[in-house]
Amino acid sequence: MHQNIKLDWINIFLIVLLLLGATGCHKSQEIELSKQTIDKDTTWSGNIIIGGDIYIPPGVTLTIAPGTIIKFKKIDEKSDQNLFDIDSPYYPEAELIIRGKLIAKGTPEQMIVFTSAEMTPRAADWGAINFLGSEGNKIEYVKIYCAYNGIHAHGSSVDVSHSEFARNGVGISFKKEEETPDAPWFGKSSKLKITHNVFSGNKGGIGFRNSSAEITYNEIKENKFFGIWAKEDSDALIKYNEVTDNQKGIFLYQAQNLRLEYNNIYNNRTYDIAIAEAQDFPVNAANNWFGTTNQNKIQEMIFDKNADPELAEIEFEPFLKQPVEWDKP
């Protein structure tokens, strides 16, 4: 009798193990990578631990499968795991350096994750997904946490959609390459399409200089210093975004050629829109919702020539009488 009961329990245990294996309820494969160059088209899946710079050269595509989790170990400028210089456009922290192409397309149910491998993760534990003179990159349904800059681009084109950025230095930073004359991408502007994303809890949301951008349908909230920081001559459409509870909602430095309309920009901590001391050009910020229809209250949350006569003017009239509605990310 006792022997039969024992055998029954053993059989049940074996059946459970088989069922777990059949349904995939087992530990995912984990791969650990030190600094290296990936010299042929490659697909990552499962759990990836990165302990140094990973370089994707021109002509090579790195594809990341849905549900992949990529964690970066913390290194510094003294580490032997840096492939290149530790100064701009590179980082002293571990990074993905993309000269070829990155295709990271998750799904709503299986988002791809880039984050820190540290026990106590913090902003800048790793460098960035760093695009340098790279074209045709896609980032979709991805979570990016604890980087210095989540996405960083010099002279590159990247489409970013349905993704989350949190606990980074800056969520996305991009610009024209003007600092490295011997770089093959020198003098080339970046072009980013940033749509249906959430930027929350970073030091800054989106920053860009001398580039083109389409920034639409994003939630940009609760970032420590700024939501959007636009610099110099940037052909950028900023439309249908929720920009709230940042220290400065939108910050402008010598910004020209912005189309800033049909956004909800309200309840930021110091100013909804502010311009830096060097801003010489007037800014058209008409047709946005500022959380109120009281013109004086709107003006109080805008830092321009009305606060400092030496600055340019932010033209916010006519302003919208109610919030702009759209499907949030």
VMD Tcl script that draws the C-alpha trace (Angstrom):
set ca {
  {0.00 0.00 0.00}
  {2.69 2.51 1.04}
  {4.79 1.53 -1.98}
  {1.87 2.25 -4.35}
  {1.31 5.69 -2.82}
  {5.01 6.48 -3.19}
  {4.99 5.42 -6.83}
  {1.89 7.55 -7.49}
  {3.65 10.66 -6.12}
  {6.73 9.98 -8.23}
  {4.56 9.65 -11.33}
  {2.77 12.93 -10.54}
  {6.13 14.69 -10.04}
  {7.43 13.42 -13.38}
  {4.25 14.52 -15.18}
  {4.55 18.04 -13.69}
  {8.17 18.27 -14.87}
  {7.13 17.22 -18.37}
  {4.32 19.76 -18.43}
  {6.61 22.56 -17.29}
  {9.08 21.68 -20.00}
  {6.35 21.55 -22.65}
  {4.98 24.97 -21.71}
  {8.40 26.60 -21.58}
  {8.31 27.21 -17.81}
  {12.02 26.72 -17.32}
  {14.97 29.02 -16.94}
  {15.75 30.92 -20.15}
  {19.12 30.49 -21.76}
  {21.61 33.04 -20.40}
  {24.56 34.25 -22.45}
  {27.35 36.44 -21.07}
  {29.32 38.63 -23.48}
  {32.51 40.59 -22.91}
  {33.76 43.33 -25.26}
  {33.64 42.24 -28.87}
  {32.84 43.05 -32.47}
  {29.92 41.20 -34.04}
  {31.10 40.58 -37.59}
  {28.04 38.91 -39.11}
  {24.25 39.26 -38.91}
  {23.18 38.01 -35.49}
  {19.96 37.47 -33.52}
  {19.85 37.68 -29.73}
  {17.18 35.99 -27.62}
  {16.74 34.88 -24.02}
  {18.86 36.59 -21.33}
  {22.01 38.44 -22.35}
  {24.53 39.76 -19.82}
  {26.93 42.33 -21.26}
  {30.22 43.07 -19.53}
  {31.82 45.38 -22.11}
  {31.35 47.30 -25.34}
  {29.58 45.48 -28.17}
  {30.34 46.88 -31.63}
  {28.11 46.36 -34.68}
  {30.19 47.48 -37.69}
  {28.83 48.81 -41.01}
  {27.03 46.17 -43.06}
  {26.06 44.04 -40.04}
  {22.56 43.82 -38.50}
  {21.85 42.89 -34.89}
  {18.26 41.65 -34.44}
  {16.78 41.24 -30.98}
  {13.89 38.83 -30.56}
  {10.72 39.67 -28.58}
  {11.02 39.01 -24.86}
  {14.82 39.27 -24.78}
  {16.31 40.77 -21.59}
  {19.68 42.49 -21.94}
  {21.54 43.51 -18.79}
  {24.73 45.55 -18.63}
  {27.37 45.16 -15.96}
  {28.80 48.39 -14.61}
  {32.30 49.26 -15.83}
  {34.25 52.53 -15.84}
  {36.96 54.38 -17.79}
  {39.70 52.19 -16.25}
  {38.11 48.97 -17.48}
  {39.75 46.86 -20.19}
  {36.23 46.27 -21.57}
  {36.07 49.56 -23.52}
  {36.64 49.02 -27.23}
  {37.19 52.64 -28.21}
  {37.79 56.02 -26.61}
  {35.87 56.89 -23.46}
  {35.11 60.45 -24.64}
  {32.26 61.57 -26.91}
  {30.78 60.00 -28.97}
  {31.61 56.98 -26.80}
  {31.00 56.24 -23.12}
  {33.21 54.92 -20.34}
  {30.32 52.61 -19.40}
  {29.44 49.45 -21.36}
  {27.41 50.22 -24.48}
  {26.05 48.93 -27.77}
  {27.85 50.81 -30.54}
  {25.82 50.63 -33.74}
  {27.51 51.51 -37.04}
  {25.56 48.83 -38.85}
  {21.89 48.35 -37.97}
  {19.79 47.44 -34.94}
  {16.33 45.87 -35.25}
  {14.79 45.52 -31.78}
  {11.08 44.82 -32.21}
  {9.22 43.40 -29.26}
  {5.48 42.97 -28.89}
  {3.00 44.33 -26.32}
  {3.09 40.94 -24.59}
  {6.85 40.35 -24.96}
  {8.68 43.62 -24.66}
  {12.45 43.70 -25.04}
  {14.32 45.05 -21.98}
  {17.65 46.89 -21.75}
  {18.69 47.51 -18.15}
  {21.40 47.32 -15.51}
  {22.81 44.05 -14.18}
  {23.65 45.66 -10.82}
  {22.00 44.55 -7.58}
  {20.98 48.16 -6.93}
  {20.35 49.65 -10.39}
  {20.90 53.36 -10.94}
  {20.97 55.82 -13.83}
  {24.20 55.59 -15.87}
  {25.05 52.02 -14.83}
  {25.60 51.50 -18.58}
  {26.27 53.88 -21.46}
  {23.73 53.81 -24.28}
  {22.41 52.21 -27.39}
  {24.81 54.37 -29.35}
  {24.07 54.94 -33.05}
  {26.98 56.44 -35.01}
  {26.35 57.20 -38.68}
  {23.79 54.40 -38.78}
  {20.62 54.14 -40.90}
  {17.37 52.18 -40.83}
  {17.24 51.32 -37.12}
  {13.96 50.20 -35.49}
  {13.13 50.13 -31.78}
  {9.60 49.04 -30.96}
  {8.01 47.74 -27.74}
  {11.25 48.09 -25.77}
  {11.94 49.08 -22.15}
  {15.17 51.02 -21.55}
  {16.24 51.57 -17.95}
  {19.28 52.85 -16.01}
  {21.44 54.05 -18.94}
  {23.47 57.25 -19.16}
  {21.48 57.96 -22.34}
  {18.95 55.32 -23.30}
  {19.32 56.05 -27.01}
  {22.15 58.23 -28.27}
  {22.57 59.12 -31.95}
  {25.17 61.07 -33.91}
  {24.36 61.42 -37.61}
  {21.92 58.49 -37.53}
  {18.31 57.63 -38.30}
  {16.21 55.71 -35.76}
  {12.49 55.01 -35.43}
  {11.39 54.57 -31.80}
  {7.82 53.61 -30.93}
  {5.69 52.08 -28.16}
  {8.63 52.01 -25.76}
  {9.36 53.04 -22.16}
  {12.29 55.07 -20.83}
  {12.86 55.35 -17.07}
  {15.72 55.97 -14.62}
  {18.09 57.08 -17.39}
  {20.25 60.18 -17.50}
  {18.38 61.21 -20.67}
  {15.87 58.97 -22.41}
  {16.85 59.90 -25.98}
  {19.66 62.25 -27.04}
  {20.59 62.94 -30.66}
  {22.46 65.48 -32.74}
  {24.41 66.35 -35.83}
  {28.02 65.16 -35.66}
  {30.11 68.30 -35.25}
  {32.77 67.28 -32.75}
  {34.76 64.52 -34.47}
  {36.11 65.71 -37.85}
  {37.69 62.36 -38.72}
  {34.45 60.39 -38.15}
  {32.85 59.02 -41.35}
  {29.53 60.52 -40.18}
  {30.98 63.99 -39.53}
  {28.62 66.79 -40.59}
  {25.62 64.48 -40.82}
  {22.40 65.31 -38.97}
  {20.36 62.75 -37.09}
  {16.77 61.98 -38.00}
  {14.53 60.41 -35.37}
  {10.87 59.47 -35.33}
  {9.73 59.19 -31.71}
  {6.10 58.21 -31.31}
  {3.79 56.57 -28.73}
  {6.43 56.28 -26.01}
  {6.56 57.00 -22.27}
  {9.42 59.01 -20.74}
  {9.11 59.07 -16.96}
  {11.51 59.32 -14.04}
  {14.61 60.17 -16.09}
  {16.83 63.18 -15.46}
  {15.75 64.38 -18.90}
  {13.26 63.10 -21.47}
  {14.35 64.00 -25.02}
  {17.25 66.26 -26.02}
  {18.43 67.13 -29.53}
  {20.63 69.56 -31.48}
  {20.83 70.51 -35.17}
  {18.79 67.54 -36.33}
  {15.35 66.64 -37.61}
  {12.68 64.92 -35.57}
  {9.07 63.87 -35.43}
  {8.06 63.73 -31.76}
  {4.41 62.76 -31.49}
  {1.94 60.98 -29.18}
  {4.36 60.61 -26.26}
  {3.84 60.90 -22.51}
  {6.73 62.95 -21.10}
  {6.29 63.31 -17.37}
  {8.02 63.40 -13.98}
  {11.52 63.91 -15.39}
  {13.92 65.64 -13.01}
  {15.21 68.48 -15.19}
  {13.35 68.69 -18.52}
  {10.82 67.01 -20.72}
  {12.13 68.17 -24.13}
  {15.30 70.20 -24.71}
  {15.68 71.53 -28.26}
  {18.91 73.22 -29.36}
  {19.81 75.31 -32.38}
  {18.58 74.65 -35.93}
  {16.35 71.60 -35.71}
  {13.56 70.81 -38.14}
  {11.30 69.22 -35.55}
  {7.59 68.52 -35.34}
  {6.49 68.34 -31.68}
  {2.80 67.50 -31.67}
  {0.23 65.52 -29.65}
  {2.46 65.05 -26.60}
  {1.57 65.11 -22.90}
  {4.31 67.13 -21.17}
  {3.69 67.47 -17.44}
  {5.36 67.41 -14.01}
  {8.89 67.92 -15.31}
  {11.05 70.67 -13.83}
  {10.86 72.45 -17.21}
  {8.37 71.10 -19.70}
  {10.11 72.35 -22.83}
  {13.50 74.08 -22.71}
  {14.92 75.91 -25.72}
  {18.46 76.98 -26.58}
  {18.85 79.00 -29.79}
  {16.02 76.87 -31.16}
  {14.80 77.49 -34.69}
  {12.37 75.77 -37.09}
  {10.32 74.03 -34.40}
  {6.67 73.26 -35.01}
  {5.28 73.12 -31.50}
  {1.51 72.67 -31.56}
  {-1.42 70.63 -30.25}
  {0.41 69.44 -27.15}
  {-0.78 69.37 -23.55}
  {1.96 71.28 -21.69}
  {0.89 71.94 -18.11}
  {1.70 71.65 -14.41}
  {5.45 71.50 -14.88}
  {7.32 72.43 -11.73}
  {9.11 75.68 -12.70}
  {8.05 76.52 -16.26}
  {5.95 74.90 -18.95}
  {8.17 76.47 -21.63}
  {11.45 78.28 -20.96}
  {14.19 79.70 -23.14}
  {17.88 79.87 -22.28}
  {19.75 83.17 -22.06}
  {21.23 82.73 -25.54}
  {17.85 82.35 -27.29}
  {17.68 85.16 -29.87}
  {14.79 83.86 -31.94}
  {11.07 84.17 -31.16}
  {9.28 80.89 -30.60}
  {5.83 80.08 -31.93}
  {4.05 78.00 -29.28}
  {0.47 78.76 -30.31}
  {-2.31 76.17 -30.32}
  {-1.21 74.24 -27.25}
  {-3.15 73.46 -24.06}
  {-1.51 74.91 -20.95}
  {-3.87 73.53 -18.32}
  {-5.91 76.73 -18.02}
  {-7.63 79.39 -20.08}
  {-6.34 82.13 -17.77}
  {-3.84 84.07 -19.88}
  {-1.98 85.48 -16.87}
  {-1.49 82.03 -15.37}
  {-0.19 80.74 -18.70}
  {2.27 83.62 -18.87}
  {3.50 82.92 -15.34}
  {4.61 79.46 -16.49}
  {6.50 80.76 -19.51}
  {10.02 82.14 -19.19}
  {10.78 84.61 -22.01}
  {11.18 88.36 -22.58}
  {8.32 89.09 -20.20}
  {10.54 87.78 -17.40}
  {13.82 89.05 -18.86}
  {13.70 91.82 -21.53}
  {16.95 90.59 -23.08}
  {15.38 87.29 -24.10}
  {13.24 86.45 -27.12}
  {9.48 86.04 -26.92}
  {7.45 82.85 -26.72}
  {4.25 83.49 -28.67}
  {1.61 81.26 -27.06}
  {-1.58 82.86 -28.44}
  {-3.99 81.65 -29.57}
  {-3.96 78.86 -27.00}
  {-6.32 75.90 -26.85}
  {-9.35 76.07 -24.56}
  {-9.32 72.37 -23.67}
  {-6.87 69.45 -23.64}
  {-5.95 67.64 -26.81}
  {-7.28 64.07 -26.79}
  {-5.61 61.01 -28.25}
  {-4.96 57.39 -27.33}
  {-2.14 57.41 -24.79}
  {0.82 54.97 -25.20}
}
mol new
graphics top color blue
foreach p $ca { graphics top sphere $p radius 0.5 }
foreach p [lrange $ca 0 end-1] q [lrange $ca 1 end] { graphics top cylinder $p $q radius 0.2 }
display resetview
